[in-house]
């Protein structure tokens, strides 16, 4: 079932109405009923009871996201949430690395103590912890210098900051954030492909696929880097979504056809 993004958003945020000065447009956006004046919503096209939220020249009407623009905004905010969660997780990892760097010897002793306790248990299930890749990786980290671990923690914090900045920008549909997301995500694709060539897993395949889809989706739908006409074509497409501009382009028809109101409403002159 297709989602009506316009009415879905209006149900959550309310209608957006505007009274243009041009009488050709005004008559198409305004009606009177037994309950009072109604104005046509610039987002969903339904009539809303009450005074308009704004008035003035048609070119000063608010540019209300609708249709495909609303769908794209929903996708961007989904990506924003994913980036924010990833950023918070990386911050936690960076803090853990920093704390580990300050108490490396104590953590090593604690790990070895637990390893001695768990070794017979895992041996019972025919699993040798001493040759486990996970245990081997953890033991290697104990040999890292304090300065190296601090550098890793700093780099992780920098990466987390980029993710959080992306999240904020994507949430508010900023064009610079779309560029940043595409560049930052694409930059890590070769590394993800290399890791996949070393060891194939469902998680790695899913992550790589989602990142490729995200890069292509944002770059193409937002017309980044000059694709599909670039920024100029994007702005023209966005403005064409405005109901008021659609009505303005059809304003000449108002003189030729009698205006009819919805649900028996009488249009005002």
C-alpha positions as CSV (number, residue, x, y, z in Angstrom):
1,X,0.0,0.0,0.0
2,X,1.4,3.4,-1.0
3,X,2.1,5.8,1.8
4,X,0.5,9.3,1.5
5,X,3.5,11.2,2.9
6,X,1.6,14.6,2.6
7,X,-1.4,13.6,4.7
8,X,0.8,11.6,7.1
9,X,2.9,14.7,7.8
10,X,-0.1,17.0,8.1
11,X,-1.7,14.6,10.6
12,X,1.4,14.9,12.7
13,X,2.4,18.5,12.3
14,X,-0.8,20.2,11.1
15,X,-1.7,21.9,7.8
16,X,0.1,24.8,6.2
17,X,-2.1,27.5,4.6
18,X,-1.3,30.7,2.8
19,X,-3.4,33.5,1.3
20,X,-1.8,34.8,-1.9
21,X,-2.5,38.4,-3.2
22,X,-3.1,37.2,-6.7
23,X,-7.0,36.8,-7.0
24,X,-6.5,34.0,-9.5
25,X,-4.7,31.9,-7.0
26,X,-6.7,33.1,-4.0
27,X,-10.0,31.8,-5.4
28,X,-8.5,28.3,-5.9
29,X,-7.1,28.2,-2.4
30,X,-10.0,29.7,-0.5
31,X,-13.6,28.7,0.2
32,X,-16.4,29.6,2.7
33,X,-18.5,27.1,4.5
34,X,-21.2,27.1,7.1
35,X,-18.5,26.8,9.8
36,X,-16.4,29.6,8.4
37,X,-13.5,30.2,6.0
38,X,-11.4,27.3,4.8
39,X,-8.0,27.5,3.1
40,X,-6.3,24.8,1.1
41,X,-3.2,23.2,2.6
42,X,-0.1,23.8,0.6
43,X,1.2,20.3,1.6
44,X,-1.7,17.8,1.2
45,X,-4.3,19.9,-0.7
46,X,-7.1,19.4,1.8
47,X,-9.1,22.4,3.1
48,X,-8.4,23.5,6.7
49,X,-10.8,25.6,8.8
50,X,-9.5,29.0,10.1
51,X,-7.4,31.9,9.1
52,X,-4.4,31.3,6.8
53,X,-1.0,31.0,8.5
54,X,0.4,33.6,6.2
55,X,-0.4,36.0,3.4
56,X,1.3,38.1,0.7
57,X,2.8,37.7,-2.8
58,X,2.8,34.2,-4.2
59,X,6.6,34.2,-4.5
60,X,6.9,34.7,-0.7
61,X,4.8,31.6,0.1
62,X,6.6,29.1,2.2
63,X,8.2,26.2,0.4
64,X,6.5,23.3,2.0
65,X,8.1,19.8,1.5
66,X,5.6,17.5,-0.1
67,X,5.4,14.2,-2.0
68,X,8.7,12.8,-3.0
69,X,10.5,15.5,-1.0
70,X,8.9,14.2,2.2
71,X,9.8,10.6,1.4
72,X,13.4,11.6,0.8
73,X,13.3,13.5,4.1
74,X,12.1,10.4,5.9
75,X,15.0,8.4,4.4
76,X,17.5,11.1,5.4
77,X,16.3,11.1,9.0
78,X,16.5,7.3,9.2
79,X,20.1,7.6,8.1
80,X,20.6,10.4,10.6
81,X,19.4,8.2,13.5
82,X,21.7,5.4,12.3
83,X,24.7,7.8,12.1
84,X,23.9,9.2,15.6
85,X,23.7,5.7,17.1
86,X,27.0,4.8,15.4
87,X,28.6,7.9,16.7
88,X,27.6,7.3,20.3
89,X,28.8,3.7,20.1
90,X,32.2,4.8,18.8
91,X,32.5,7.4,21.6
92,X,31.9,4.5,24.1
93,X,34.6,2.5,22.4
94,X,37.0,5.4,22.5
95,X,36.4,5.9,26.2
96,X,37.0,2.2,26.8
97,X,40.3,2.3,24.9
98,X,41.4,5.4,26.8
99,X,40.6,3.8,30.2
100,X,42.3,0.6,29.1
101,X,45.5,2.6,28.2
102,X,45.6,3.9,31.7
103,X,45.2,0.5,33.4
104,X,46.7,-1.8,30.9
105,X,48.6,-4.0,33.3
106,X,45.6,-4.4,35.7
107,X,43.4,-5.4,32.8
108,X,46.0,-7.9,31.5
109,X,46.2,-9.6,34.9
110,X,42.4,-9.7,35.2
111,X,42.0,-11.2,31.7
112,X,44.6,-13.9,32.4
113,X,42.9,-14.8,35.7
114,X,39.6,-15.2,33.9
115,X,41.3,-17.1,31.1
116,X,42.7,-19.6,33.6
117,X,39.2,-20.2,35.0
118,X,37.5,-20.6,31.6
119,X,40.2,-22.7,29.9
120,X,39.1,-26.0,31.5
121,X,35.4,-25.2,30.8
122,X,36.1,-24.6,27.1
123,X,38.4,-27.6,26.9
124,X,35.5,-29.7,28.0
125,X,33.6,-28.6,24.9
126,X,36.7,-29.3,22.7
127,X,37.6,-25.6,22.2
128,X,41.1,-24.4,22.7
129,X,41.1,-20.8,24.0
130,X,44.9,-20.6,23.6
131,X,44.5,-20.8,19.8
132,X,41.3,-18.7,19.6
133,X,41.6,-15.7,17.2
134,X,39.5,-13.5,19.5
135,X,41.8,-14.3,22.5
136,X,44.9,-13.8,20.4
137,X,43.7,-10.4,19.2
138,X,43.0,-9.3,22.8
139,X,46.4,-10.5,24.0
140,X,48.1,-8.5,21.2
141,X,46.4,-5.3,22.4
142,X,48.2,-5.8,25.7
143,X,51.5,-5.2,23.9
144,X,50.5,-1.9,22.5
145,X,52.2,1.2,23.9
146,X,50.3,3.7,25.9
147,X,50.8,6.4,23.3
148,X,49.5,4.2,20.6
149,X,46.3,3.5,22.5
150,X,45.8,7.2,23.1
151,X,46.2,7.8,19.4
152,X,43.6,5.2,18.6
153,X,41.2,6.7,21.2
154,X,41.7,10.2,19.6
155,X,41.1,8.9,16.1
156,X,38.0,7.1,17.3
157,X,36.6,10.3,18.9
158,X,37.3,12.3,15.6
159,X,35.5,9.7,13.6
160,X,32.6,9.7,16.1
161,X,32.4,13.5,15.8
162,X,32.1,13.3,12.0
163,X,29.3,10.7,12.4
164,X,27.4,13.0,14.9
165,X,27.9,16.1,12.6
166,X,26.5,14.0,9.7
167,X,23.5,13.0,11.8
168,X,22.6,16.6,12.7
169,X,23.0,17.8,9.2
170,X,21.0,14.9,7.7
171,X,18.2,15.4,10.2
172,X,17.8,19.0,9.0
173,X,18.3,18.0,5.3
174,X,21.4,20.2,4.9
175,X,23.0,19.8,1.5
176,X,26.5,20.0,3.0
177,X,25.7,17.0,5.2
178,X,24.6,15.0,2.1
179,X,28.0,15.7,0.5
180,X,29.8,14.8,3.8
181,X,27.8,11.5,4.1
182,X,28.5,10.4,0.5
183,X,32.2,11.3,0.8
184,X,32.7,9.8,4.2
185,X,30.8,6.6,3.4
186,X,32.4,6.1,0.0
187,X,35.9,6.6,1.6
188,X,35.4,3.5,3.7
189,X,34.0,1.3,0.9
190,X,37.5,0.0,-0.3
191,X,38.3,-1.0,3.3
192,X,35.1,-2.8,3.7
193,X,35.7,-4.6,0.4
194,X,39.2,-5.6,1.5
195,X,37.9,-6.9,4.8
196,X,35.2,-8.9,2.9
197,X,38.0,-10.4,0.7
198,X,39.8,-11.5,3.9
199,X,36.8,-13.0,5.6
200,X,33.2,-13.3,4.3
201,X,30.4,-12.9,6.8
202,X,26.7,-12.0,6.5
203,X,27.2,-8.8,8.6
204,X,30.0,-7.5,6.4
205,X,28.0,-8.2,3.2
206,X,24.9,-6.5,4.7
207,X,26.9,-3.5,5.8
208,X,28.7,-3.1,2.5
209,X,25.4,-3.4,0.6
210,X,23.6,-0.8,2.8
211,X,26.5,1.7,2.5
212,X,26.6,1.3,-1.3
213,X,22.8,1.8,-1.5
214,X,23.1,4.9,0.8
215,X,25.8,6.5,-1.4
216,X,24.0,5.9,-4.6
217,X,20.6,7.0,-3.2
218,X,21.8,10.3,-1.8
219,X,24.0,11.1,-4.7
220,X,21.3,10.5,-7.3
221,X,18.2,11.7,-5.6
222,X,19.9,14.9,-4.3
223,X,21.7,15.4,-7.6
224,X,25.1,15.8,-5.9
225,X,28.4,16.3,-7.8
226,X,26.4,17.6,-10.8
227,X,24.5,14.3,-11.3
228,X,21.2,14.6,-13.1
229,X,21.5,18.3,-13.6
230,X,23.1,19.2,-10.3
231,X,21.9,21.7,-7.7
232,X,20.0,23.8,-10.2
233,X,17.9,20.9,-11.3
234,X,17.4,19.8,-7.7
235,X,16.1,23.3,-6.7
236,X,13.8,23.4,-9.8
237,X,12.4,20.0,-8.9
238,X,11.9,21.0,-5.3
239,X,10.1,24.2,-6.2
240,X,7.8,22.3,-8.7
241,X,6.5,20.4,-5.7
242,X,5.0,23.5,-4.2
243,X,1.2,23.3,-4.6
244,X,1.0,27.1,-4.8
245,X,3.3,27.2,-7.8
246,X,1.2,24.4,-9.4
247,X,-1.9,26.5,-8.9
248,X,-0.1,29.6,-10.3
249,X,0.9,27.8,-13.5
250,X,-2.7,26.8,-14.0
251,X,-4.1,30.2,-13.0
252,X,-5.2,31.1,-16.5
253,X,-7.7,28.2,-16.3
254,X,-9.4,29.9,-13.5
255,X,-10.8,32.5,-15.8
256,X,-12.1,29.9,-18.2
257,X,-13.7,27.4,-15.8
258,X,-16.2,28.1,-13.0
259,X,-14.6,27.5,-9.6
260,X,-16.1,24.7,-7.6
261,X,-15.7,24.2,-3.9
262,X,-15.1,20.9,-2.2
263,X,-18.0,19.3,-0.3
264,X,-20.5,22.0,-1.4
265,X,-18.4,24.9,-0.2
266,X,-18.8,28.2,-2.0
267,X,-15.5,29.9,-3.2
268,X,-15.0,33.5,-2.2
269,X,-14.3,36.1,-5.0
